[in-house]
Amino acid sequence: MRYGDDSEESVVVFSCKPHSDAVRLFVGETDASLKPNEKATAAISAGGQKATVRGRTVPNELAGVPSFMGGLSAADPLFAALTGSDNLVIKVAKARTVVPLKSIGGKGADFIKACRKP
């Protein structure tokens, strides 16, 4: 399963294996201060909820800056906040990506339900 935004600024994708309780996060473009294949942390917020995602940078030759891959639990309170929030904000180093959530509707809740353990 996957849900993502591929706006002009950066690609953001959440994915999971159904009922694994593990959600993967991919951010297409980060920051030129980062190098590929290094440990990195993303700060994610929606509404009043915040989460820290540990992961790694991965090469992205097309963008000229690394991408980010990390993961968090499908039970993280951040996911419940997606439904009532206007935006999802993701920061990796100096890069800040804002994903509008107005059109997400119930898709976020459906996605997380499918990702959680039964």
N, CA, C and O atoms as CSV, one atom per row, in Angstrom:
chain,resi,resn,atom,element,x,y,z
A,1,MET,N,N,0.842,-1.159,0.000
A,1,MET,CA,C,0.000,0.000,0.000
A,1,MET,C,C,0.888,1.222,0.000
A,1,MET,O,O,2.005,1.190,0.518
A,2,ARG,N,N,0.390,2.311,-0.587
A,2,ARG,CA,C,1.172,3.526,-0.556
A,2,ARG,C,C,0.259,4.728,-0.685
A,2,ARG,O,O,-0.803,4.677,-1.304
A,3,TYR,N,N,0.710,5.802,-0.081
A,3,TYR,CA,C,0.032,7.074,-0.230
A,3,TYR,C,C,1.126,8.108,-0.345
A,3,TYR,O,O,2.073,8.083,0.440
A,4,GLY,N,N,1.029,9.013,-1.292
A,4,GLY,CA,C,2.095,9.995,-1.437
A,4,GLY,C,C,1.647,11.251,-2.137
A,4,GLY,O,O,0.544,11.340,-2.677
A,5,ASP,N,N,2.537,12.217,-2.110
A,5,ASP,CA,C,2.333,13.492,-2.790
A,5,ASP,C,C,3.528,13.702,-3.691
A,5,ASP,O,O,4.668,13.593,-3.241
A,6,ASP,N,N,3.291,13.998,-4.939
A,6,ASP,CA,C,4.404,14.214,-5.855
A,6,ASP,C,C,4.337,15.630,-6.428
A,6,ASP,O,O,4.378,15.836,-7.640
A,7,SER,N,N,4.233,16.595,-5.516
A,7,SER,CA,C,4.208,17.987,-5.931
A,7,SER,C,C,5.551,18.356,-6.553
A,7,SER,O,O,6.498,17.571,-6.508
A,8,GLU,N,N,5.629,19.536,-7.126
A,8,GLU,CA,C,6.859,19.975,-7.779
A,8,GLU,C,C,8.019,20.049,-6.807
A,8,GLU,O,O,9.167,19.847,-7.203
A,9,GLU,N,N,7.747,20.333,-5.545
A,9,GLU,CA,C,8.814,20.540,-4.582
A,9,GLU,C,C,9.580,19.261,-4.285
A,9,GLU,O,O,10.808,19.255,-4.372
A,10,SER,N,N,8.907,18.200,-3.944
A,10,SER,CA,C,9.565,16.948,-3.597
A,10,SER,C,C,8.523,15.835,-3.580
A,10,SER,O,O,7.333,16.088,-3.391
A,11,VAL,N,N,8.968,14.634,-3.774
A,11,VAL,CA,C,8.106,13.466,-3.688
A,11,VAL,C,C,8.126,12.963,-2.249
A,11,VAL,O,O,9.196,12.793,-1.664
A,12,VAL,N,N,6.951,12.726,-1.679
A,12,VAL,CA,C,6.821,12.157,-0.344
A,12,VAL,C,C,5.919,10.946,-0.465
A,12,VAL,O,O,4.807,11.040,-0.984
A,13,VAL,N,N,6.403,9.796,0.019
A,13,VAL,CA,C,5.626,8.563,-0.084
A,13,VAL,C,C,5.638,7.841,1.256
A,13,VAL,O,O,6.695,7.648,1.857
A,14,PHE,N,N,4.461,7.444,1.718
A,14,PHE,CA,C,4.317,6.532,2.845
A,14,PHE,C,C,3.948,5.180,2.245
A,14,PHE,O,O,3.096,5.102,1.360
A,15,SER,N,N,4.588,4.118,2.725
A,15,SER,CA,C,4.255,2.780,2.235
A,15,SER,C,C,4.344,1.779,3.385
A,15,SER,O,O,4.989,2.028,4.404
A,16,CYS,N,N,3.671,0.629,3.189
A,16,CYS,CA,C,3.746,-0.425,4.200
A,16,CYS,C,C,3.365,-1.757,3.576
A,16,CYS,O,O,2.728,-1.815,2.524
A,17,LYS,N,N,3.770,-2.823,4.251
A,17,LYS,CA,C,3.235,-4.141,3.950
A,17,LYS,C,C,1.996,-4.268,4.816
A,17,LYS,O,O,2.057,-3.984,6.013
A,18,PRO,N,N,0.876,-4.686,4.248
A,18,PRO,CA,C,-0.356,-4.768,5.035
A,18,PRO,C,C,-0.167,-5.540,6.347
A,18,PRO,O,O,0.439,-6.611,6.383
A,19,HIS,N,N,-0.703,-4.962,7.410
A,19,HIS,CA,C,-0.714,-5.548,8.752
A,19,HIS,C,C,0.670,-5.783,9.342
A,19,HIS,O,O,0.828,-6.632,10.220
A,20,SER,N,N,1.668,-5.051,8.878
A,20,SER,CA,C,3.029,-5.185,9.396
A,20,SER,C,C,3.296,-4.263,10.573
A,20,SER,O,O,4.254,-4.485,11.314
A,21,ASP,N,N,2.479,-3.237,10.768
A,21,ASP,CA,C,2.642,-2.195,11.779
A,21,ASP,C,C,3.857,-1.310,11.506
A,21,ASP,O,O,4.215,-0.492,12.354
A,22,ALA,N,N,4.489,-1.449,10.365
A,22,ALA,CA,C,5.664,-0.649,10.023
A,22,ALA,C,C,5.367,0.193,8.783
A,22,ALA,O,O,5.009,-0.338,7.732
A,23,VAL,N,N,5.519,1.506,8.920
A,23,VAL,CA,C,5.288,2.426,7.809
A,23,VAL,C,C,6.626,3.000,7.377
A,23,VAL,O,O,7.394,3.496,8.202
A,24,ARG,N,N,6.900,2.932,6.100
A,24,ARG,CA,C,8.125,3.494,5.540
A,24,ARG,C,C,7.820,4.881,4.994
A,24,ARG,O,O,6.749,5.129,4.441
A,25,LEU,N,N,8.783,5.776,5.163
A,25,LEU,CA,C,8.676,7.135,4.654
A,25,LEU,C,C,9.796,7.366,3.658
A,25,LEU,O,O,10.955,7.059,3.936
A,26,PHE,N,N,9.451,7.906,2.498
A,26,PHE,CA,C,10.441,8.286,1.487
A,26,PHE,C,C,10.226,9.761,1.167
A,26,PHE,O,O,9.114,10.179,0.847
A,27,VAL,N,N,11.294,10.543,1.254
A,27,VAL,CA,C,11.277,11.951,0.868
A,27,VAL,C,C,12.267,12.095,-0.282
A,27,VAL,O,O,13.460,11.843,-0.115
A,28,GLY,N,N,11.772,12.498,-1.447
A,28,GLY,CA,C,12.572,12.506,-2.666
A,28,GLY,C,C,13.764,13.428,-2.663
A,28,GLY,O,O,14.812,13.077,-3.206
A,29,GLU,N,N,13.638,14.601,-2.065
A,29,GLU,CA,C,14.738,15.562,-2.054
A,29,GLU,C,C,14.931,16.110,-0.656
A,29,GLU,O,O,13.977,16.531,-0.001
A,30,THR,N,N,16.193,16.100,-0.199
A,30,THR,CA,C,16.492,16.630,1.132
A,30,THR,C,C,17.291,17.920,0.996
A,30,THR,O,O,16.750,18.952,0.601
A,31,ASP,N,N,18.568,17.859,1.320
A,31,ASP,CA,C,19.379,19.070,1.441
A,31,ASP,C,C,20.792,18.790,0.934
A,31,ASP,O,O,21.319,17.691,1.111
A,32,ALA,N,N,21.392,19.786,0.308
A,32,ALA,CA,C,22.751,19.641,-0.229
A,32,ALA,C,C,23.800,19.462,0.864
A,32,ALA,O,O,24.917,19.026,0.583
A,33,SER,N,N,23.450,19.797,2.117
A,33,SER,CA,C,24.410,19.614,3.208
A,33,SER,C,C,24.559,18.141,3.589
A,33,SER,O,O,25.508,17.773,4.281
A,34,LEU,N,N,23.632,17.305,3.143
A,34,LEU,CA,C,23.682,15.874,3.443
A,34,LEU,C,C,24.374,15.109,2.319
A,34,LEU,O,O,24.320,15.498,1.153
A,35,LYS,N,N,25.009,14.037,2.692
A,35,LYS,CA,C,25.644,13.154,1.724
A,35,LYS,C,C,24.863,11.845,1.668
A,35,LYS,O,O,24.233,11.469,2.656
A,36,PRO,N,N,24.890,11.144,0.538
A,36,PRO,CA,C,24.192,9.858,0.439
A,36,PRO,C,C,24.763,8.821,1.403
A,36,PRO,O,O,25.938,8.866,1.767
A,37,ASN,N,N,23.912,7.896,1.802
A,37,ASN,CA,C,24.284,6.746,2.630
A,37,ASN,C,C,24.764,7.135,4.021
A,37,ASN,O,O,25.688,6.523,4.557
A,38,GLU,N,N,24.139,8.150,4.604
A,38,GLU,CA,C,24.433,8.554,5.971
A,38,GLU,C,C,23.177,8.424,6.822
A,38,GLU,O,O,22.060,8.499,6.311
A,39,LYS,N,N,23.370,8.228,8.136
A,39,LYS,CA,C,22.234,8.246,9.048
A,39,LYS,C,C,21.651,9.652,9.054
A,39,LYS,O,O,22.383,10.641,8.993
A,40,ALA,N,N,20.334,9.730,9.127
A,40,ALA,CA,C,19.652,11.025,9.152
A,40,ALA,C,C,18.350,10.884,9.935
A,40,ALA,O,O,17.867,9.777,10.172
A,41,THR,N,N,17.807,12.002,10.321
A,41,THR,CA,C,16.552,12.036,11.065
A,41,THR,C,C,15.597,13.021,10.396
A,41,THR,O,O,15.998,14.103,9.966
A,42,ALA,N,N,14.346,12.631,10.316
A,42,ALA,CA,C,13.305,13.517,9.799
A,42,ALA,C,C,12.384,13.892,10.947
A,42,ALA,O,O,12.022,13.046,11.764
A,43,ALA,N,N,12.009,15.150,11.006
A,43,ALA,CA,C,11.018,15.624,11.970
A,43,ALA,C,C,9.718,15.832,11.201
A,43,ALA,O,O,9.679,16.576,10.220
A,44,ILE,N,N,8.663,15.175,11.651
A,44,ILE,CA,C,7.375,15.237,10.957
A,44,ILE,C,C,6.340,15.802,11.910
A,44,ILE,O,O,6.309,15.451,13.090
A,45,SER,N,N,5.488,16.684,11.389
A,45,SER,CA,C,4.414,17.219,12.231
A,45,SER,C,C,3.133,17.376,11.420
A,45,SER,O,O,3.152,17.669,10.225
A,46,ALA,N,N,2.034,17.172,12.114
A,46,ALA,CA,C,0.695,17.370,11.548
A,46,ALA,C,C,-0.181,17.803,12.709
A,46,ALA,O,O,-0.310,17.089,13.704
A,47,GLY,N,N,-0.784,18.982,12.574
A,47,GLY,CA,C,-1.555,19.507,13.693
A,47,GLY,C,C,-0.623,19.667,14.882
A,47,GLY,O,O,0.460,20.235,14.744
A,48,GLY,N,N,-1.021,19.183,16.029
A,48,GLY,CA,C,-0.186,19.274,17.221
A,48,GLY,C,C,0.704,18.069,17.450
A,48,GLY,O,O,1.460,18.041,18.421
A,49,GLN,N,N,0.631,17.073,16.579
A,49,GLN,CA,C,1.416,15.854,16.754
A,49,GLN,C,C,2.749,15.953,16.032
A,49,GLN,O,O,2.841,16.496,14.931
A,50,LYS,N,N,3.781,15.418,16.675
A,50,LYS,CA,C,5.116,15.401,16.077
A,50,LYS,C,C,5.706,14.010,16.208
A,50,LYS,O,O,5.419,13.281,17.158
A,51,ALA,N,N,6.532,13.656,15.242
A,51,ALA,CA,C,7.232,12.367,15.277
A,51,ALA,C,C,8.643,12.564,14.763
A,51,ALA,O,O,8.896,13.411,13.906
A,52,THR,N,N,9.552,11.778,15.293
A,52,THR,CA,C,10.929,11.759,14.820
A,52,THR,C,C,11.148,10.429,14.123
A,52,THR,O,O,10.889,9.365,14.686
A,53,VAL,N,N,11.627,10.504,12.895
A,53,VAL,CA,C,11.840,9.294,12.098
A,53,VAL,C,C,13.332,9.140,11.838
A,53,VAL,O,O,13.964,10.005,11.232
A,54,ARG,N,N,13.876,8.036,12.302
A,54,ARG,CA,C,15.290,7.750,12.038
A,54,ARG,C,C,15.390,6.979,10.729
A,54,ARG,O,O,14.548,6.137,10.414
A,55,GLY,N,N,16.435,7.288,9.979
A,55,GLY,CA,C,16.604,6.607,8.704
A,55,GLY,C,C,17.955,6.898,8.097
A,55,GLY,O,O,18.933,7.140,8.805
A,56,ARG,N,N,18.000,6.871,6.765
A,56,ARG,CA,C,19.247,7.080,6.029
A,56,ARG,C,C,18.979,7.913,4.793
A,56,ARG,O,O,17.871,7.939,4.258
A,57,THR,N,N,20.020,8.587,4.360
A,57,THR,CA,C,19.944,9.250,3.068
A,57,THR,C,C,20.296,8.228,2.001
A,57,THR,O,O,21.082,7.311,2.241
A,58,VAL,N,N,19.723,8.389,0.844
A,58,VAL,CA,C,20.020,7.498,-0.284
A,58,VAL,C,C,20.338,8.362,-1.502
A,58,VAL,O,O,19.816,9.470,-1.628
A,59,PRO,N,N,21.188,7.866,-2.397
A,59,PRO,CA,C,21.568,8.660,-3.563
A,59,PRO,C,C,20.361,9.024,-4.426
A,59,PRO,O,O,19.439,8.226,-4.594
A,60,ASN,N,N,20.384,10.232,-4.964
A,60,ASN,CA,C,19.373,10.691,-5.903
A,60,ASN,C,C,20.094,11.578,-6.922
A,60,ASN,O,O,20.115,12.804,-6.803
A,61,GLU,N,N,20.672,10.936,-7.906
A,61,GLU,CA,C,21.480,11.656,-8.896
A,61,GLU,C,C,20.649,12.644,-9.707
A,61,GLU,O,O,21.162,13.690,-10.103
A,62,LEU,N,N,19.389,12.341,-9.962
A,62,LEU,CA,C,18.552,13.237,-10.747
A,62,LEU,C,C,18.300,14.560,-10.040
A,62,LEU,O,O,18.270,15.612,-10.678
A,63,ALA,N,N,18.118,14.512,-8.725
A,63,ALA,CA,C,17.835,15.725,-7.967
A,63,ALA,C,C,19.101,16.497,-7.606
A,63,ALA,O,O,19.059,17.711,-7.411
A,64,GLY,N,N,20.215,15.796,-7.519
A,64,GLY,CA,C,21.453,16.439,-7.113
A,64,GLY,C,C,21.611,16.559,-5.611
A,64,GLY,O,O,22.623,17.068,-5.130
A,65,VAL,N,N,20.614,16.092,-4.862
A,65,VAL,CA,C,20.673,16.031,-3.402
A,65,VAL,C,C,20.124,14.662,-2.994
A,65,VAL,O,O,19.329,14.076,-3.728
A,66,PRO,N,N,20.537,14.146,-1.834
A,66,PRO,CA,C,20.064,12.820,-1.434
A,66,PRO,C,C,18.567,12.789,-1.121
A,66,PRO,O,O,17.956,13.812,-0.813
A,67,SER,N,N,18.006,11.605,-1.206
A,67,SER,CA,C,16.658,11.332,-0.730
A,67,SER,C,C,16.772,10.809,0.700
A,67,SER,O,O,17.875,10.551,1.182
A,68,PHE,N,N,15.638,10.654,1.374
A,68,PHE,CA,C,15.605,10.136,2.739
A,68,PHE,C,C,14.657,8.953,2.794
A,68,PHE,O,O,13.581,8.981,2.197
A,69,MET,N,N,15.063,7.903,3.519
A,69,MET,CA,C,14.189,6.758,3.781
A,69,MET,C,C,14.255,6.431,5.265
A,69,MET,O,O,15.340,6.337,5.838
A,70,GLY,N,N,13.093,6.258,5.885
A,70,GLY,CA,C,13.030,5.903,7.292
A,70,GLY,C,C,11.714,5.200,7.576
A,70,GLY,O,O,10.937,4.927,6.662
A,71,GLY,N,N,11.470,4.910,8.840
A,71,GLY,CA,C,10.244,4.201,9.178
A,71,GLY,C,C,9.771,4.495,10.578
A,71,GLY,O,O,10.547,4.897,11.445
A,72,LEU,N,N,8.465,4.286,10.792
A,72,LEU,CA,C,7.884,4.422,12.107
A,72,LEU,C,C,6.676,3.497,12.225
A,72,LEU,O,O,6.203,2.945,11.231
A,73,SER,N,N,6.193,3.339,13.433
A,73,SER,CA,C,5.076,2.440,13.698
A,73,SER,C,C,3.779,3.017,13.157
A,73,SER,O,O,3.555,4.227,13.204
A,74,ALA,N,N,2.936,2.146,12.649
A,74,ALA,CA,C,1.611,2.569,12.180
A,74,ALA,C,C,0.740,3.035,13.341
A,74,ALA,O,O,-0.277,3.692,13.121
A,75,ALA,N,N,1.122,2.706,14.569
A,75,ALA,CA,C,0.377,3.131,15.753
A,75,ALA,C,C,0.800,4.520,16.236
A,75,ALA,O,O,0.233,5.020,17.207
A,76,ASP,N,N,1.774,5.152,15.589
A,76,ASP,CA,C,2.237,6.468,16.011
A,76,ASP,C,C,1.059,7.457,15.972
A,76,ASP,O,O,0.309,7.478,14.996
A,77,PRO,N,N,0.890,8.277,17.028
A,77,PRO,CA,C,-0.222,9.241,17.074
A,77,PRO,C,C,-0.220,10.247,15.918
A,77,PRO,O,O,-1.254,10.852,15.635
A,78,LEU,N,N,0.890,10.429,15.266
A,78,LEU,CA,C,0.964,11.351,14.129
A,78,LEU,C,C,-0.070,10.991,13.067
A,78,LEU,O,O,-0.686,11.881,12.482
A,79,PHE,N,N,-0.263,9.719,12.816
A,79,PHE,CA,C,-1.168,9.297,11.746
A,79,PHE,C,C,-2.624,9.654,12.041
A,79,PHE,O,O,-3.380,9.974,11.124
A,80,ALA,N,N,-3.020,9.600,13.310
A,80,ALA,CA,C,-4.385,10.004,13.670
A,80,ALA,C,C,-4.584,11.498,13.431
A,80,ALA,O,O,-5.696,11.935,13.134
A,81,ALA,N,N,-3.520,12.278,13.558
A,81,ALA,CA,C,-3.607,13.731,13.372
A,81,ALA,C,C,-3.732,14.128,11.911
A,81,ALA,O,O,-4.110,15.264,11.625
A,82,LEU,N,N,-3.431,13.246,10.987
A,82,LEU,CA,C,-3.489,13.594,9.565
A,82,LEU,C,C,-4.895,13.978,9.116
A,82,LEU,O,O,-5.066,14.859,8.274
A,83,THR,N,N,-5.894,13.317,9.678
A,83,THR,CA,C,-7.273,13.548,9.253
A,83,THR,C,C,-7.740,14.969,9.536
A,83,THR,O,O,-8.445,15.549,8.711
A,84,GLY,N,N,-7.373,15.546,10.672
A,84,GLY,CA,C,-7.853,16.867,11.016
A,84,GLY,C,C,-6.884,17.994,10.730
A,84,GLY,O,O,-7.151,19.136,11.103
A,85,SER,N,N,-5.771,17.710,10.080
A,85,SER,CA,C,-4.748,18.728,9.844
A,85,SER,C,C,-4.789,19.260,8.420
A,85,SER,O,O,-5.198,18.563,7.492
A,86,ASP,N,N,-4.362,20.496,8.265
A,86,ASP,CA,C,-4.296,21.100,6.935
A,86,ASP,C,C,-3.067,20.652,6.161
A,86,ASP,O,O,-3.123,20.455,4.947
A,87,ASN,N,N,-1.933,20.489,6.886
A,87,ASN,CA,C,-0.662,20.166,6.234
A,87,ASN,C,C,0.138,19.158,7.029
A,87,ASN,O,O,0.005,19.050,8.248
A,88,LEU,N,N,0.965,18.429,6.322
A,88,LEU,CA,C,1.979,17.571,6.904
A,88,LEU,C,C,3.303,18.254,6.600
A,88,LEU,O,O,3.587,18.569,5.444
A,89,VAL,N,N,4.120,18.487,7.633
A,89,VAL,CA,C,5.397,19.159,7.453
A,89,VAL,C,C,6.510,18.166,7.768
A,89,VAL,O,O,6.514,17.534,8.824
A,90,ILE,N,N,7.455,18.037,6.836
A,90,ILE,CA,C,8.577,17.111,7.004
A,90,ILE,C,C,9.866,17.906,6.862
A,90,ILE,O,O,10.072,18.601,5.866
A,91,LYS,N,N,10.737,17.799,7.872
A,91,LYS,CA,C,12.027,18.481,7.834
A,91,LYS,C,C,13.141,17.443,7.907
A,91,LYS,O,O,13.170,16.601,8.805
A,92,VAL,N,N,14.053,17.519,6.948
A,92,VAL,CA,C,15.252,16.692,6.950
A,92,VAL,C,C,16.407,17.656,6.742
A,92,VAL,O,O,16.534,18.255,5.674
A,93,ALA,N,N,17.249,17.811,7.754
A,93,ALA,CA,C,18.318,18.816,7.737
A,93,ALA,C,C,17.682,20.183,7.476
A,93,ALA,O,O,16.770,20.575,8.205
A,94,LYS,N,N,18.134,20.913,6.468
A,94,LYS,CA,C,17.594,22.242,6.175
A,94,LYS,C,C,16.399,22.197,5.226
A,94,LYS,O,O,15.751,23.217,4.993
A,95,ALA,N,N,16.110,21.024,4.683
A,95,ALA,CA,C,15.002,20.893,3.722
A,95,ALA,C,C,13.675,20.772,4.466
A,95,ALA,O,O,13.553,20.019,5.432
A,96,ARG,N,N,12.689,21.526,3.997
A,96,ARG,CA,C,11.355,21.497,4.596
A,96,ARG,C,C,10.350,21.243,3.480
A,96,ARG,O,O,10.292,21.989,2.503
A,97,THR,N,N,9.565,20.188,3.633
A,97,THR,CA,C,8.542,19.830,2.652
A,97,THR,C,C,7.181,19.939,3.314
A,97,THR,O,O,6.970,19.396,4.398
A,98,VAL,N,N,6.259,20.636,2.669
A,98,VAL,CA,C,4.904,20.780,3.175
A,98,VAL,C,C,3.970,20.049,2.221
A,98,VAL,O,O,3.953,20.327,1.021
A,99,VAL,N,N,3.197,19.118,2.759
A,99,VAL,CA,C,2.246,18.339,1.963
A,99,VAL,C,C,0.834,18.751,2.373
A,99,VAL,O,O,0.440,18.506,3.513
A,100,PRO,N,N,0.062,19.369,1.478
A,100,PRO,CA,C,-1.322,19.723,1.806
A,100,PRO,C,C,-2.162,18.462,2.024
A,100,PRO,O,O,-2.056,17.495,1.270
A,101,LEU,N,N,-2.987,18.488,3.052
A,101,LEU,CA,C,-3.797,17.314,3.394
A,101,LEU,C,C,-5.288,17.518,3.135
A,101,LEU,O,O,-6.091,16.650,3.479
A,102,LYS,N,N,-5.662,18.608,2.556
A,102,LYS,CA,C,-7.085,18.922,2.365
A,102,LYS,C,C,-7.820,17.878,1.545
A,102,LYS,O,O,-9.000,17.624,1.788
A,103,SER,N,N,-7.152,17.272,0.584
A,103,SER,CA,C,-7.824,16.305,-0.286
A,103,SER,C,C,-7.650,14.854,0.165
A,103,SER,O,O,-8.107,13.937,-0.517
A,104,ILE,N,N,-6.993,14.640,1.312
A,104,ILE,CA,C,-6.718,13.267,1.752
A,104,ILE,C,C,-8.002,12.565,2.229
A,104,ILE,O,O,-8.150,11.355,2.056
A,105,GLY,N,N,-8.925,13.331,2.828
A,105,GLY,CA,C,-10.173,12.742,3.309
A,105,GLY,C,C,-9.912,11.551,4.220
A,105,GLY,O,O,-9.065,11.626,5.109
A,106,GLY,N,N,-10.625,10.462,4.009
A,106,GLY,CA,C,-10.461,9.254,4.806
A,106,GLY,C,C,-9.364,8.333,4.329
A,106,GLY,O,O,-9.159,7.265,4.906
A,107,LYS,N,N,-8.648,8.728,3.278
A,107,LYS,CA,C,-7.601,7.861,2.732
A,107,LYS,C,C,-6.491,7.596,3.736
A,107,LYS,O,O,-5.961,6.486,3.798
A,108,GLY,N,N,-6.133,8.611,4.525
A,108,GLY,CA,C,-5.077,8.430,5.523
A,108,GLY,C,C,-5.465,7.396,6.560
A,108,GLY,O,O,-4.668,6.521,6.898
A,109,ALA,N,N,-6.685,7.491,7.069
A,109,ALA,CA,C,-7.162,6.536,8.068
A,109,ALA,C,C,-7.251,5.131,7.475
A,109,ALA,O,O,-6.897,4.155,8.138
A,110,ASP,N,N,-7.717,5.023,6.238
A,110,ASP,CA,C,-7.791,3.713,5.574
A,110,ASP,C,C,-6.403,3.103,5.398
A,110,ASP,O,O,-6.206,1.905,5.603
A,111,PHE,N,N,-5.442,3.949,5.014
A,111,PHE,CA,C,-4.071,3.485,4.820
A,111,PHE,C,C,-3.496,2.932,6.125
A,111,PHE,O,O,-2.956,1.826,6.147
A,112,ILE,N,N,-3.610,3.697,7.205
A,112,ILE,CA,C,-3.044,3.262,8.482
A,112,ILE,C,C,-3.756,2.029,9.018
A,112,ILE,O,O,-3.119,1.157,9.610
A,113,LYS,N,N,-5.059,1.943,8.820
A,113,LYS,CA,C,-5.794,0.743,9.253
A,113,LYS,C,C,-5.247,-0.487,8.537
A,113,LYS,O,O,-5.105,-1.549,9.144
A,114,ALA,N,N,-4.943,-0.349,7.266
A,114,ALA,CA,C,-4.400,-1.478,6.498
A,114,ALA,C,C,-2.975,-1.824,6.936
A,114,ALA,O,O,-2.547,-2.972,6.813
A,115,CYS,N,N,-2.250,-0.843,7.441
A,115,CYS,CA,C,-0.862,-1.075,7.854
A,115,CYS,C,C,-0.752,-1.687,9.248
A,115,CYS,O,O,0.192,-2.426,9.530
A,116,ARG,N,N,-1.722,-1.380,10.124
A,116,ARG,CA,C,-1.663,-1.859,11.505
A,116,ARG,C,C,-1.873,-3.365,11.601
A,116,ARG,O,O,-2.512,-3.988,10.752
A,117,LYS,N,N,-1.313,-3.920,12.662
A,117,LYS,CA,C,-1.544,-5.326,12.931
A,117,LYS,C,C,-3.005,-5.516,13.295
A,117,LYS,O,O,-3.595,-4.662,13.956
A,118,PRO,N,N,-3.605,-6.640,12.866
A,118,PRO,CA,C,-5.027,-6.868,13.183
A,118,PRO,C,C,-5.254,-7.092,14.675
A,118,PRO,O,O,-6.390,-7.297,15.103
